[in-house]
Amino acid sequence: MESSNQTPSELLTLAEAAKVLRVKISTIRSWKLQKTFLAFRKIGGRVLVHRDDLSRFIEQAKMPAGAR
């Protein structure tokens, strides 16, 4: 078994990640299939997202000021 220094609180379910991003779970699944967001981990049959990866995704997705 692979050891990990990640605590369970650092890993989010797709539902938790969707809540943080304020999108539907289906949107996250779509991003996964389209390879828009690749930072998924499958552990014990569950698909999880690391909190740091989610934060990086949010930072990369931010629009520059004046782009709106």
Backbone as a printed PyTorch tensor [residue, N CA C, xyz], in Angstrom:
tensor([[[  0.8480,  -1.1800,   0.0000],
         [  0.0000,   0.0000,   0.0000],
         [  0.8880,   1.2340,   0.0000]],

        [[  0.5130,   2.2070,  -0.8120],
         [  1.2750,   3.4460,  -0.9260],
         [  0.9890,   4.3290,   0.2800]],

        [[  2.0470,   4.8190,   0.9180],
         [  1.8220,   5.7040,   2.0580],
         [  1.6220,   7.1230,   1.5640]],

        [[  0.8800,   7.8860,   2.3260],
         [  0.5840,   9.2500,   1.9380],
         [  0.6390,  10.1290,   3.1700]],

        [[  1.1700,  11.3220,   3.0200],
         [  1.2160,  12.2410,   4.1420],
         [  0.0610,  13.2350,   4.0710]],

        [[ -0.9550,  12.9300,   3.2750],
         [ -2.1190,  13.7780,   3.1650],
         [ -3.1480,  13.3440,   4.1970]],

        [[ -3.6830,  14.3130,   4.8990],
         [ -4.7300,  13.9900,   5.8540],
         [ -6.0610,  13.9700,   5.1350]],

        [[ -7.0270,  13.2350,   5.6570],
         [ -8.3370,  13.1630,   5.0020],
         [ -8.9790,  14.5360,   4.7970]],

        [[ -8.7000,  15.4860,   5.6840],
         [ -9.3080,  16.8060,   5.5410],
         [ -8.7600,  17.5590,   4.3280]],

        [[ -7.6090,  17.1370,   3.8050],
         [ -7.0400,  17.7810,   2.6270],
         [ -7.6540,  17.2400,   1.3400]],

        [[ -8.3840,  16.1380,   1.4390],
         [ -9.0060,  15.5310,   0.2750],
         [-10.5030,  15.8160,   0.3000]],

        [[-11.0260,  16.2570,  -0.8370],
         [-12.4330,  16.6010,  -0.9490],
         [-13.1340,  15.6400,  -1.8970]],

        [[-14.3750,  15.3300,  -1.5940],
         [-15.1940,  14.5620,  -2.5200],
         [-15.5770,  15.4860,  -3.6760]],

        [[-16.1300,  14.9230,  -4.7370],
         [-16.5770,  15.7530,  -5.8470],
         [-17.6800,  16.7030,  -5.3970]],

        [[-18.5400,  16.2460,  -4.4940],
         [-19.6190,  17.1040,  -3.9740],
         [-19.0420,  18.2890,  -3.2020]],

        [[-18.0210,  18.0450,  -2.3990],
         [-17.3920,  19.1280,  -1.6370],
         [-16.6820,  20.1070,  -2.5660]],

        [[-15.9900,  19.5690,  -3.5760],
         [-15.2990,  20.4300,  -4.5400],
         [-16.3090,  21.2640,  -5.3240]],

        [[-17.4240,  20.6660,  -5.6980],
         [-18.4650,  21.3950,  -6.4220],
         [-19.0220,  22.5320,  -5.5750]],

        [[-19.1820,  22.2780,  -4.2960],
         [-19.6960,  23.3130,  -3.3940],
         [-18.7130,  24.4860,  -3.3140]],

        [[-17.4210,  24.1830,  -3.2150],
         [-16.3940,  25.2310,  -3.1570],
         [-16.4240,  26.0640,  -4.4360]],

        [[-16.5550,  25.3970,  -5.5820],
         [-16.5340,  26.0790,  -6.8720],
         [-17.8940,  26.6480,  -7.2710]],

        [[-18.9210,  26.2880,  -6.5170],
         [-20.2990,  26.7240,  -6.8010],
         [-20.7570,  26.2790,  -8.1820]],

        [[-20.4690,  25.0100,  -8.4770],
         [-20.9270,  24.3910,  -9.7160],
         [-21.5790,  23.0600,  -9.3740]],

        [[-22.2550,  22.4810, -10.3480],
         [-22.8660,  21.1660, -10.1490],
         [-21.7790,  20.0900, -10.2270]],

        [[-22.0450,  18.9780,  -9.5800],
         [-21.1090,  17.8440,  -9.6410],
         [-20.9250,  17.4070, -11.0930]],

        [[-21.9890,  17.4670, -11.8690],
         [-21.8990,  17.0690, -13.2820],
         [-20.8950,  17.9450, -14.0440]],

        [[-20.7630,  19.1910, -13.6430],
         [-19.7810,  20.0810, -14.2810],
         [-18.3690,  19.5870, -13.9950]],

        [[-18.1140,  19.2100, -12.7570],
         [-16.7860,  18.6940, -12.4040],
         [-16.5120,  17.3880, -13.1490]],

        [[-17.5070,  16.5280, -13.2330],
         [-17.3300,  15.2740, -13.9850],
         [-17.0330,  15.5640, -15.4510]],

        [[-17.7090,  16.5640, -15.9940],
         [-17.4750,  16.9540, -17.3850],
         [-16.0460,  17.4680, -17.5530]],

        [[-15.5920,  18.3070, -16.6230],
         [-14.2130,  18.8030, -16.6730],
         [-13.2320,  17.6480, -16.6140]],

        [[-13.5480,  16.6480, -15.8110],
         [-12.6670,  15.4840, -15.6890],
         [-12.5820,  14.7570, -17.0330]],

        [[-13.7290,  14.5450, -17.6740],
         [-13.7490,  13.8440, -18.9580],
         [-13.0560,  14.6590, -20.0580]],

        [[-13.2140,  15.9730, -20.0030],
         [-12.5990,  16.8540, -21.0020],
         [-11.1350,  17.1580, -20.6880]],

        [[-10.6840,  16.6630, -19.5440],
         [ -9.3110,  16.8920, -19.0690],
         [ -9.0360,  18.3680, -18.8130]],

        [[-10.0860,  19.1070, -18.4620],
         [ -9.9390,  20.5080, -18.0800],
         [ -9.3270,  20.6010, -16.6940]],

        [[ -9.7150,  19.6810, -15.8420],
         [ -9.2130,  19.6350, -14.4630],
         [ -8.7210,  18.2260, -14.2230]],

        [[ -7.4100,  18.0510, -14.1330],
         [ -6.8240,  16.7060, -14.0920],
         [ -6.4240,  16.2230, -12.7060]],

        [[ -6.6180,  17.0180, -11.6990],
         [ -6.0920,  16.6950, -10.3790],
         [ -7.0510,  15.8280,  -9.5610]],

        [[ -7.3540,  14.6580, -10.0530],
         [ -8.2320,  13.7350,  -9.3440],
         [ -7.4290,  12.5630,  -8.8220]],

        [[ -7.8710,  12.0260,  -7.7130],
         [ -7.2530,  10.8280,  -7.1450],
         [ -8.3590,   9.8210,  -6.8920]],

        [[ -8.1050,   8.5830,  -7.2300],
         [ -9.0810,   7.5390,  -6.9550],
         [ -8.5370,   6.7130,  -5.7970]],

        [[ -9.2430,   6.7600,  -4.6870],
         [ -8.8150,   6.0570,  -3.4830],
         [ -9.9860,   5.2170,  -2.9860]],

        [[ -9.7860,   3.9300,  -2.9370],
         [-10.8450,   3.0410,  -2.4470],
         [-12.1330,   3.1570,  -3.2410]],

        [[-12.0260,   3.3850,  -4.5370],
         [-13.2020,   3.4910,  -5.3810],
         [-13.8490,   4.8690,  -5.3730]],

        [[-13.3190,   5.7810,  -4.5790],
         [-13.8600,   7.1470,  -4.5060],
         [-12.9560,   8.0950,  -5.2710]],

        [[-13.5520,   9.0220,  -5.9850],
         [-12.7890,  10.0440,  -6.7000],
         [-12.6910,  11.2560,  -5.7890]],

        [[-11.4630,  11.6730,  -5.5140],
         [-11.2150,  12.7770,  -4.5870],
         [-10.3400,  13.8400,  -5.2350]],

        [[-10.4250,  15.0370,  -4.6990],
         [ -9.6350,  16.1720,  -5.1700],
         [ -8.8610,  16.7100,  -3.9720]],

        [[ -7.5760,  16.9280,  -4.1540],
         [ -6.7740,  17.5050,  -3.0840],
         [ -7.0710,  19.0010,  -3.0030]],

        [[ -7.2080,  19.5170,  -1.7960],
         [ -7.5540,  20.9280,  -1.5750],
         [ -6.5520,  21.8720,  -2.2600]],

        [[ -5.2670,  21.5560,  -2.2190],
         [ -4.2500,  22.4010,  -2.8620],
         [ -4.4330,  22.4300,  -4.3850]],

        [[ -4.7800,  21.2880,  -4.9810],
         [ -5.0170,  21.2290,  -6.4220],
         [ -6.2300,  22.0740,  -6.8000]],

        [[ -7.2460,  22.0410,  -5.9620],
         [ -8.4400,  22.8420,  -6.2020],
         [ -8.1030,  24.3330,  -6.1210]],

        [[ -7.2870,  24.6990,  -5.1520],
         [ -6.8670,  26.1020,  -5.0140],
         [ -6.0770,  26.5610,  -6.2330]],

        [[ -5.1840,  25.7050,  -6.7340],
         [ -4.4110,  26.0430,  -7.9360],
         [ -5.3350,  26.2100,  -9.1440]],

        [[ -6.3290,  25.3280,  -9.2600],
         [ -7.2920,  25.4160, -10.3560],
         [ -8.0340,  26.7510, -10.3060]],

        [[ -8.4400,  27.1630,  -9.1150],
         [ -9.1510,  28.4330,  -8.9450],
         [ -8.2500,  29.5970,  -9.3570]],

        [[ -6.9930,  29.5800,  -8.9160],
         [ -6.0550,  30.6580,  -9.2570],
         [ -5.8350,  30.7430, -10.7690]],

        [[ -5.6970,  29.5970, -11.4200],
         [ -5.4530,  29.5770, -12.8660],
         [ -6.6900,  30.0270, -13.6430]],

        [[ -7.8630,  29.8390, -13.0630],
         [ -9.1110,  30.1680, -13.7600],
         [ -9.5190,  31.6200, -13.5810]],

        [[ -8.8550,  32.3460, -12.6930],
         [ -9.2150,  33.7380, -12.4640],
         [ -9.0030,  34.5620, -13.7190]],

        [[ -9.9590,  35.4440, -13.9710],
         [ -9.8600,  36.3330, -15.1250],
         [ -9.0160,  37.5420, -14.7460]],

        [[ -8.1840,  38.0180, -15.6540],
         [ -7.4130,  39.2310, -15.3750],
         [ -8.3460,  40.4270, -15.1890]],

        [[ -7.9240,  41.3790, -14.3920],
         [ -8.7220,  42.5900, -14.1730],
         [ -8.9860,  43.2680, -15.5120]],

        [[-10.2070,  43.7160, -15.7250],
         [-10.5750,  44.3860, -16.9540],
         [-11.0070,  43.4470, -18.0670]],

        [[-10.9480,  42.1490, -17.8430],
         [-11.3250,  41.1800, -18.8710],
         [-12.8260,  40.9220, -18.8840]],

        [[-13.5260,  41.4820, -17.9440],
         [-14.9730,  41.2310, -17.8660],
         [-15.7560,  42.1060, -18.7770]]])
